[in-house]
């Protein structure tokens, strides 16, 4: 007598052990997020291509200007002027790269859990053979790797564009936007806001309110970093002759933290110091060296009287250190957000969807 043995349960267990469950989760993640991922790839491709083209154009300008800054009065300098199309395009691309992490948080991070709550599909998703924790980490791993890869490519091209721009125009890489769009920061900030978006979607459980909170949080933290990053390390000090040659320490992408402005005609400090180290008032400075309406006599007067500015600055050599500090802070925020999501998932009541 032949005995028929049902081997399906054993085969299913073997398939699960061999990773079929992982493949299914990856396929499900792709199915649910495919249009967002495709749109992200298209936008990133356009951004990378556009920035690469402008990098080549700026390199050509650099060669035309004999491999130095382009004078403002030159045809090349006018192309880099404030209202020139090339300058406006560069400014727009800077903003796109700056707000890229916000788009990642809104459109990739928030829907991971908020959409499951809104559509009440958690009970179905987590009652299968895959545990909620594995479901969570597989999804976060796949989407996180996608975010890291795409933003890394954009970040590399953005870094090259910013450095090329600094060759032809006096735009220090320590200024906030070039600083934010270079090095490891585009990747670190994007990962952070992806994780924060997932966490807010898990907490609020509604997509639109979570997106609103992501926007407010991104703008708030962005302004906080912009306000605090110049003093993350103790600034260095320098004395700069007014009307004379610039100090070498203020070249090469240095960031002026305090000083560098001259105020005329006020009763308060002017920012100019005499040879004895005493700061002149604005009224005293105007009396000593009256404005010349651009003839150059005022600058000559500053030099003849040995007037100086006292500056606090961060040298350009510290940019990698500042990148590391800011990136560490954002990755720490990402770690806190992921731990929050893990804790919420473990405590989620499946009966509530």
WOGIBEL-V147057 format. One record per backbone hydrogen bond with DSSP energy under -0.5 kcal/mol. CO is the residue of the C=O (numbers start at 0). NH is the residue of the N-H. Records with the same first field share a line. If there is no record, write none. Layout:
CO: NH ; NH
This chain:
1: 3
2: 4
3: 5
4: 6
6: 10
7: 11
8: 12
9: 13
10: 14
11: 15
12: 16
13: 17
14: 19
15: 18
18: 22
19: 23
20: 24
21: 25
22: 26
23: 27
24: 28
25: 29
26: 30
27: 31
28: 32
29: 33
32: 36
33: 37
34: 38
35: 39
36: 40
37: 41
38: 42
39: 43
40: 44
41: 45
42: 46
43: 47
44: 48
45: 49
46: 50
47: 51
48: 52
49: 53
50: 54
51: 55
52: 56
53: 57
54: 58
55: 59
56: 60
57: 61
58: 62
59: 63
60: 64
61: 66 ; 67
62: 65
68: 70
70: 73 ; 76
73: 77
74: 78
75: 79
76: 79
77: 80
78: 86
80: 83
83: 87
84: 88
85: 89
86: 90
87: 91
88: 92
89: 93
90: 94
91: 95
92: 96
93: 97
94: 98
95: 99
96: 99
98: 102
99: 103
100: 104
101: 105
102: 106
103: 107 ; 108
104: 109
108: 111
109: 112 ; 113
110: 114
112: 116
113: 117
114: 118
115: 120 ; 121
116: 119
120: 124
121: 125
122: 126
124: 127
130: 134
131: 135
132: 136
133: 137
134: 138
135: 139
136: 140
137: 141
138: 142
139: 143
140: 144
141: 145
142: 146
143: 147
144: 148
145: 149
146: 150
147: 151
148: 152
149: 153
150: 154
151: 155
152: 156
153: 157
154: 158
155: 159
156: 160
157: 161
158: 162
159: 163
160: 164
161: 165
162: 166
163: 166 ; 167
164: 167 ; 168
167: 69
168: 170
169: 171
171: 174
174: 178
175: 179
176: 180
178: 181
181: 184
183: 187
184: 188
185: 189
186: 190
187: 191
188: 192
189: 193
190: 194
191: 195
192: 196
193: 197
194: 198
195: 199
196: 200
197: 201
198: 202
199: 203
200: 204
205: 209
206: 210
207: 211
208: 212
209: 213
210: 214
211: 215
212: 216
213: 217
214: 218
215: 219
216: 220
217: 221
218: 222
219: 223
220: 224
221: 225
222: 226
223: 227
224: 228
227: 230
228: 231
235: 312
237: 239 ; 310
238: 240
239: 308
240: 242 ; 243
246: 249
247: 250
253: 255
254: 256 ; 313
257: 311
261: 263
265: 281 ; 282
267: 281
269: 262
271: 279
272: 307
273: 276
277: 273
279: 269
280: 284
281: 264 ; 285
282: 286
283: 287
284: 288
291: 294
295: 299
296: 300
297: 301
298: 302
299: 303
300: 304
301: 306
302: 305
306: 241
307: 272
308: 239 ; 310
310: 237
311: 256 ; 257
312: 235 ; 314
313: 254
314: 317
315: 318
317: 321
318: 322
319: 323
320: 324
321: 325
322: 326
323: 327
324: 328
325: 329
326: 330
327: 331
328: 332
329: 333
330: 334
331: 335
332: 336
333: 337
334: 338
335: 339
336: 340
337: 341
338: 342
339: 343
340: 344
341: 345
342: 346
343: 347
344: 347
347: 349
348: 351
349: 352
352: 121
